[in-house]
Amino acid sequence: MNLRLLELKDIDEIADELRALKVHPGGIGIMAPKALSRVIKIKGLDSVALNILKQDMLSIGGDCAVSWDAFIKRTKNAEGIIIGTIAQIDQLCEKLERQPLGLSELGKKLRLLEDNLNKRDFILSAGRYKLKLGARTHIMGILNVTPDSFSDGGLYTDREEAVRRAIEMESQGADIIDVGGESTRPGARTVSAEEECERVVPLIRVLAKKIKVPISVDTSKLSVARKALDCGAVIVNDISGLKKEPKIARLVKKHKAAIVLTHMKGTPRTMQKNPKYKSLVCDITEGLRRSISIAKDAGISDNSIIIDPGIGFGKTVEHNLEILKRLREFKSLGYPILVGTSRKSFIGKVLAAEAQERLFGTAASVAVAIQNGVNILRIHDVDQMRQVARLTDAILNV
């Protein structure tokens, strides 16, 4: 008799194993949801409702962790953790649909959460482009036309050299070219909108005629975003997540462009001064929800929104490592995930390596990000990281 552990991350992989065992198709549909567990945290529920929820979960073989305080006193803002299989949570939702105290609304949110976690494919709409995200990891090539970016400052301030580099990245497999005219490294000085426009707008105008992939503009300034979109950009990559200039959202909607919503704590000048979080992934998720709300209130469609947890933007080394480890949790928001780890300082601190010596560290972070659910990688070394992505995708898609 032999035993072995099956490391199966989703319903499809579980179903494949059951098919290989020649289980009846009807049985596969019943058993697969029983083989995958969920641990779901709830915040903001009435303590009475939370205790009803616990009893409902116990009745179907699952459980719900509840604090002692929620047992002994009434509170409108209780927290709990649901523990159960997908099949049990589906049963729970059926029970909750008939319950008071906000439990019916919770049932709807649980179903939406499950749909988001199972979502593998997205169609990103950005101007005239439609990118199919999910089957493979997409590459956003970084083109900084700044004198002071942390790893490539000054390399592409000459316009002809910048155009050459964009064409080179496209030929190496970049799916998007991201043009930035203001350094967002920790402690970077702010530049005026006029100076930023002078750096990026003429370049984007030229690139729009020379390359066939979408152009993104890395900016948080309304006037820069407007001019960039007018001359050919179709994505705005806003590290403030629309919190600095919310009117960018209406501009993106008008141009039928896409938006990258990044989580950042503080500003580039202050973000690395002892950043603290009450609960890292929870706090980032709530920040991204606020950014999504701004985007949707302006009329931006779901298929034009990308989220970025903001590695390096107001995070310590440990924060960045935890984000990569728990990246899959951001799938609960239901949008494609972009991550930028390329050559960043947390890699340098772990490996004691300068910016130009972080290629292998970047490769490791890229592979982990893909394994944990990223859809788009923002990177400098397109040729090398495309190879890392291609092989990691091949392993995961067997």
C-alpha positions as CSV (number, residue, x, y, z in Angstrom):
1,M,0.0,0.0,0.0
2,N,1.4,3.4,-1.0
3,L,0.2,6.9,-0.1
4,R,1.1,10.2,-1.7
5,L,-0.1,13.8,-1.1
6,L,-1.8,15.6,-4.0
7,E,-1.0,19.3,-4.1
8,L,-4.0,20.6,-6.1
9,K,-4.7,24.3,-6.2
10,D,-8.0,24.6,-8.0
11,I,-11.1,22.8,-9.1
12,D,-9.8,22.0,-12.6
13,E,-6.7,20.2,-11.2
14,I,-8.9,18.2,-8.8
15,A,-11.3,17.3,-11.6
16,D,-8.3,16.1,-13.7
17,E,-7.2,13.7,-11.0
18,L,-10.7,12.4,-10.6
19,R,-11.0,11.8,-14.4
20,A,-7.7,10.0,-14.4
21,L,-9.2,7.7,-11.7
22,K,-12.1,7.2,-14.1
23,V,-14.7,8.6,-11.7
24,H,-18.2,9.0,-13.3
25,P,-18.6,12.6,-14.6
26,G,-21.6,13.2,-12.3
27,G,-19.4,12.2,-9.3
28,I,-16.7,14.5,-10.4
29,G,-19.1,17.5,-10.2
30,I,-20.1,16.4,-6.7
31,M,-16.7,15.5,-5.3
32,A,-14.4,18.2,-6.7
33,P,-15.9,21.0,-4.6
34,K,-15.4,18.9,-1.5
35,A,-11.7,18.6,-2.1
36,L,-10.8,22.3,-2.0
37,S,-11.1,24.3,1.2
38,R,-11.5,28.0,1.8
39,V,-10.6,30.1,4.8
40,I,-12.5,33.4,4.5
41,K,-12.3,36.4,6.8
42,I,-15.3,38.5,7.5
43,K,-15.3,42.0,8.9
44,G,-18.2,44.3,9.9
45,L,-20.9,41.7,10.7
46,D,-23.3,42.0,13.7
47,S,-22.1,39.6,16.4
48,V,-25.6,38.0,16.6
49,A,-25.4,37.3,12.8
50,L,-21.9,35.9,13.2
51,N,-23.0,33.4,15.8
52,I,-25.9,32.3,13.5
53,L,-23.3,31.9,10.8
54,K,-21.2,29.7,13.0
55,Q,-24.1,27.5,13.8
56,D,-25.0,27.2,10.1
57,M,-21.5,26.2,9.3
58,L,-21.3,23.6,12.1
59,S,-24.6,22.1,10.8
60,I,-23.1,21.3,7.4
61,G,-19.7,20.1,8.7
62,G,-17.7,23.3,8.5
63,D,-16.9,25.9,11.1
64,C,-16.5,29.6,11.8
65,A,-14.0,31.1,14.2
66,V,-15.5,33.8,16.4
67,S,-13.8,35.9,19.0
68,W,-14.9,35.4,22.7
69,D,-16.1,39.0,22.8
70,A,-18.5,38.3,20.0
71,F,-20.0,35.5,22.1
72,I,-20.5,37.5,25.3
73,K,-21.5,41.0,24.1
74,R,-23.3,42.6,21.2
75,T,-21.3,44.4,18.6
76,K,-22.2,45.7,15.2
77,N,-18.7,45.3,13.9
78,A,-17.7,41.7,14.7
79,E,-15.1,39.6,12.8
80,G,-14.9,35.9,12.0
81,I,-13.2,33.4,9.9
82,I,-15.2,30.9,7.8
83,I,-13.5,27.5,7.4
84,G,-15.0,25.0,5.0
85,T,-14.9,23.3,1.6
86,I,-16.3,25.0,-1.6
87,A,-19.2,22.6,-1.4
88,Q,-19.9,23.6,2.2
89,I,-19.8,27.3,1.4
90,D,-22.2,26.7,-1.4
91,Q,-24.6,25.1,1.1
92,L,-24.0,28.0,3.5
93,C,-25.0,30.5,0.8
94,E,-28.3,28.7,0.3
95,K,-29.0,28.9,4.1
96,L,-28.0,32.6,4.3
97,E,-30.4,33.6,1.5
98,R,-33.2,33.2,4.0
99,Q,-31.5,34.8,7.0
100,P,-31.8,38.4,8.5
101,L,-29.2,40.7,10.0
102,G,-27.3,41.2,6.7
103,L,-26.7,37.4,6.2
104,S,-28.5,37.3,2.9
105,E,-26.2,40.0,1.6
106,L,-23.2,38.1,3.0
107,G,-24.4,35.0,1.0
108,K,-24.3,37.1,-2.3
109,K,-20.9,38.4,-1.5
110,L,-19.6,34.9,-0.8
111,R,-20.9,33.7,-4.2
112,L,-19.2,36.7,-5.9
113,L,-16.0,35.9,-4.0
114,E,-16.0,32.3,-5.2
115,D,-16.6,33.5,-8.8
116,N,-13.7,35.9,-8.5
117,L,-11.4,33.2,-7.1
118,N,-12.2,30.8,-9.9
119,K,-11.8,33.5,-12.6
120,R,-8.8,32.6,-14.8
121,D,-9.3,34.5,-18.0
122,F,-9.9,38.3,-18.6
123,I,-10.3,40.4,-21.7
124,L,-8.5,43.7,-21.0
125,S,-10.0,46.5,-23.1
126,A,-7.6,49.4,-23.7
127,G,-8.6,51.8,-26.5
128,R,-8.5,49.8,-29.8
129,Y,-6.7,46.9,-28.1
130,K,-8.1,43.7,-26.5
131,L,-5.6,41.7,-24.5
132,K,-6.5,38.1,-23.5
133,L,-5.1,37.7,-20.0
134,G,-5.0,34.3,-18.3
135,A,-3.7,31.8,-20.8
136,R,-0.2,33.2,-20.4
137,T,1.5,35.9,-18.3
138,H,1.8,39.2,-20.1
139,I,4.8,41.5,-20.0
140,M,4.8,45.3,-19.5
141,G,8.2,46.6,-20.5
142,I,9.5,49.6,-18.5
143,L,10.7,52.7,-20.5
144,N,11.8,55.4,-18.0
145,V,12.8,58.6,-19.7
146,T,14.0,60.1,-16.5
147,P,17.5,61.2,-15.2
148,D,17.0,59.8,-11.7
149,S,15.1,56.4,-11.8
150,F,16.8,53.9,-9.5
151,S,18.2,51.5,-12.0
152,D,18.0,53.0,-15.5
153,G,17.9,56.7,-14.8
154,G,19.5,58.6,-17.7
155,L,19.7,55.7,-20.1
156,Y,16.8,56.7,-22.3
157,T,16.6,60.5,-22.0
158,D,17.7,60.7,-25.6
159,R,14.5,60.3,-27.7
160,E,16.1,58.2,-30.4
161,E,17.6,55.9,-27.9
162,A,14.2,55.6,-26.1
163,V,12.4,54.8,-29.4
164,R,15.1,52.2,-30.1
165,R,14.6,50.6,-26.7
166,A,10.8,50.5,-27.1
167,I,11.1,48.7,-30.5
168,E,13.7,46.3,-29.0
169,M,11.4,45.4,-26.0
170,E,8.5,44.8,-28.5
171,S,10.7,42.5,-30.5
172,Q,11.7,40.7,-27.3
173,G,8.0,39.9,-26.5
174,A,6.7,42.9,-24.5
175,D,2.9,43.1,-24.7
176,I,2.7,46.7,-23.3
177,I,5.3,49.5,-23.2
178,D,5.0,51.6,-20.1
179,V,6.5,55.1,-20.5
180,G,7.4,57.1,-17.4
181,G,8.6,60.7,-17.1
182,E,8.9,61.0,-13.3
183,S,10.9,58.8,-11.0
184,T,8.8,57.1,-8.3
185,R,11.8,55.6,-6.4
186,P,11.8,56.2,-2.7
187,G,12.7,59.8,-1.9
188,A,12.5,60.9,-5.6
189,R,11.9,64.6,-6.2
190,T,8.6,65.8,-7.8
191,V,8.7,67.2,-11.3
192,S,6.3,69.7,-12.7
193,A,3.5,68.5,-15.1
194,E,5.2,70.6,-17.8
195,E,8.5,68.9,-17.4
196,E,6.9,65.5,-17.3
197,C,5.0,66.2,-20.5
198,E,8.1,67.3,-22.3
199,R,9.7,64.0,-21.5
200,V,6.9,61.6,-22.4
201,V,4.4,63.2,-24.8
202,P,6.6,63.6,-27.9
203,L,8.0,60.1,-27.3
204,I,4.5,58.5,-27.0
205,R,3.5,60.4,-30.2
206,V,6.4,58.7,-32.1
207,L,5.9,55.3,-30.5
208,A,2.2,55.2,-31.4
209,K,3.3,55.2,-35.1
210,K,6.2,52.8,-34.7
211,I,5.1,50.0,-32.4
212,K,2.0,47.7,-32.5
213,V,1.6,47.0,-28.8
214,P,-0.4,49.2,-26.4
215,I,1.4,52.1,-24.8
216,S,0.9,52.9,-21.1
217,V,1.8,56.2,-19.4
218,D,3.1,56.0,-15.9
219,T,1.7,59.1,-14.3
220,S,-0.5,60.4,-11.5
221,K,-1.0,63.9,-13.1
222,L,-4.2,64.8,-14.9
223,S,-2.6,67.0,-17.5
224,V,0.1,64.5,-18.3
225,A,-2.5,61.7,-18.6
226,R,-4.7,63.9,-20.9
227,K,-1.9,64.7,-23.3
228,A,-0.5,61.2,-23.3
229,L,-3.9,59.7,-24.2
230,D,-4.5,62.3,-26.8
231,C,-1.3,61.3,-28.6
232,G,-1.6,57.5,-28.5
233,A,-1.4,56.0,-25.0
234,V,-4.3,53.7,-24.1
235,I,-3.4,52.8,-20.5
236,V,-2.8,55.1,-17.5
237,N,-0.6,53.5,-14.9
238,D,-1.4,55.6,-11.8
239,I,0.6,54.7,-8.7
240,S,-1.8,56.8,-6.5
241,G,-4.7,54.6,-7.5
242,L,-6.7,57.7,-8.6
243,K,-6.5,59.2,-5.1
244,K,-4.2,62.1,-6.1
245,E,-6.2,63.1,-9.2
246,P,-9.6,61.4,-9.2
247,K,-10.5,63.2,-12.4
248,I,-8.1,61.0,-14.3
249,A,-10.9,58.3,-14.1
250,R,-13.3,60.4,-16.2
251,L,-10.5,61.0,-18.7
252,V,-9.8,57.3,-18.9
253,K,-13.5,56.6,-19.4
254,K,-13.7,59.3,-22.2
255,H,-10.8,57.7,-24.1
256,K,-12.1,54.1,-23.5
257,A,-8.6,53.5,-22.1
258,A,-7.6,51.2,-19.3
259,I,-6.3,52.1,-15.8
260,V,-3.8,50.4,-13.5
261,L,-4.8,51.1,-9.9
262,T,-1.8,50.8,-7.6
263,H,-1.7,50.7,-3.8
264,M,0.7,53.2,-2.3
265,K,1.1,54.3,1.3
266,G,2.2,57.9,1.4
267,T,4.1,59.5,-1.5
268,P,7.4,58.6,-3.2
269,R,9.2,61.1,-1.0
270,T,7.7,59.7,2.3
271,M,6.5,56.2,1.5
272,Q,9.5,54.3,2.9
273,K,9.7,56.2,6.2
274,N,8.7,53.3,8.6
275,P,5.5,52.1,6.8
276,K,3.2,50.3,9.1
277,Y,0.0,48.3,8.6
278,K,-2.6,46.9,10.9
279,S,-3.1,43.9,8.6
280,L,-1.0,44.1,5.4
281,V,-3.1,42.2,2.8
282,C,-6.4,43.4,4.4
283,D,-5.3,47.1,4.4
284,I,-4.0,46.9,0.8
285,T,-7.2,45.2,-0.3
286,E,-9.3,48.0,1.3
287,G,-7.2,50.6,-0.4
288,L,-7.6,49.0,-3.8
289,R,-11.4,48.7,-3.2
290,R,-11.5,52.5,-2.7
291,S,-9.6,53.0,-5.9
292,I,-11.9,50.6,-7.8
293,S,-14.9,52.5,-6.5
294,I,-13.5,55.8,-7.9
295,A,-12.9,54.2,-11.2
296,K,-16.4,52.6,-11.4
297,D,-18.1,55.7,-10.2
298,A,-16.6,57.5,-13.2
299,G,-18.0,54.8,-15.5
300,I,-14.8,52.8,-16.2
301,S,-15.9,49.3,-17.1
302,D,-14.6,46.2,-15.2
303,N,-12.7,45.0,-18.2
304,S,-10.6,48.1,-18.3
305,I,-9.3,47.9,-14.7
306,I,-6.1,46.4,-13.5
307,I,-5.0,46.2,-9.9
308,D,-1.4,46.4,-8.5
309,P,-0.7,45.8,-4.8
310,G,2.2,48.2,-5.0
311,I,5.4,46.3,-4.2
312,G,7.9,48.8,-3.0
313,F,5.4,51.6,-2.6
314,G,5.3,52.2,1.2
315,K,6.3,48.6,2.1
316,T,9.2,47.1,4.0
317,V,11.2,44.2,2.7
318,E,9.1,41.9,4.8
319,H,5.9,43.5,3.5
320,N,7.0,42.9,-0.1
321,L,7.9,39.3,0.5
322,E,4.5,38.7,2.2
323,I,2.6,40.3,-0.7
324,L,4.3,37.9,-3.2
325,K,3.6,34.9,-0.9
326,R,-0.1,35.9,-0.5
327,L,-0.7,37.4,-4.0
328,R,-3.5,35.0,-4.8
329,E,-5.6,36.6,-2.1
330,F,-6.0,39.7,-4.3
331,K,-7.9,37.6,-6.8
332,S,-10.9,38.1,-4.5
333,L,-11.3,41.6,-6.0
334,G,-12.0,40.1,-9.4
335,Y,-9.6,42.0,-11.6
336,P,-6.3,41.1,-13.4
337,I,-3.3,41.6,-11.2
338,L,-0.1,43.5,-12.2
339,V,3.1,43.3,-10.2
340,G,6.3,45.2,-10.5
341,T,9.3,43.6,-8.7
342,S,11.9,44.3,-11.3
343,R,15.3,45.1,-9.7
344,K,13.6,46.6,-6.7
345,S,15.4,47.3,-3.4
346,F,13.8,44.5,-1.4
347,I,15.6,42.1,-3.8
348,G,18.9,44.0,-3.2
349,K,18.5,43.9,0.5
350,V,17.8,40.1,0.6
351,L,20.6,39.3,-1.7
352,A,23.0,42.2,-0.9
353,A,23.0,43.1,-4.5
354,E,23.1,46.5,-6.4
355,A,20.4,47.4,-8.9
356,Q,22.2,46.0,-11.9
357,E,23.0,42.7,-10.1
358,R,19.4,41.8,-9.4
359,L,18.5,39.8,-12.5
360,F,18.3,36.4,-10.8
361,G,16.5,37.8,-7.8
362,T,14.0,39.4,-10.1
363,A,13.6,36.1,-11.9
364,A,12.8,34.3,-8.7
365,S,10.2,36.9,-7.7
366,V,8.7,36.7,-11.2
367,A,8.3,32.9,-11.0
368,V,6.7,33.1,-7.6
369,A,4.3,35.9,-8.7
370,I,3.2,33.8,-11.7
371,Q,2.6,30.8,-9.5
372,N,0.5,32.9,-7.2
373,G,-1.8,34.4,-9.8
374,V,-0.2,37.5,-11.4
375,N,-1.5,38.4,-14.9
376,I,0.9,41.1,-15.9
377,L,4.6,41.7,-15.0
378,R,6.1,45.1,-15.1
379,I,9.8,44.6,-15.8
380,H,13.0,46.1,-17.2
381,D,14.7,42.9,-18.6
382,V,12.1,41.8,-21.1
383,D,14.0,39.2,-23.0
384,Q,15.2,37.3,-19.8
385,M,11.9,37.6,-17.8
386,R,9.8,36.6,-20.8
387,Q,11.7,33.3,-20.8
388,V,11.1,32.9,-17.0
389,A,7.4,33.6,-17.6
390,R,7.1,31.2,-20.5
391,L,8.6,28.3,-18.6
392,T,6.7,29.0,-15.4
393,D,3.5,29.2,-17.5
394,A,4.3,25.9,-19.2
395,I,4.8,24.2,-15.8
396,L,1.6,25.6,-14.3
397,N,-0.5,24.8,-17.4
398,V,0.5,21.2,-17.9
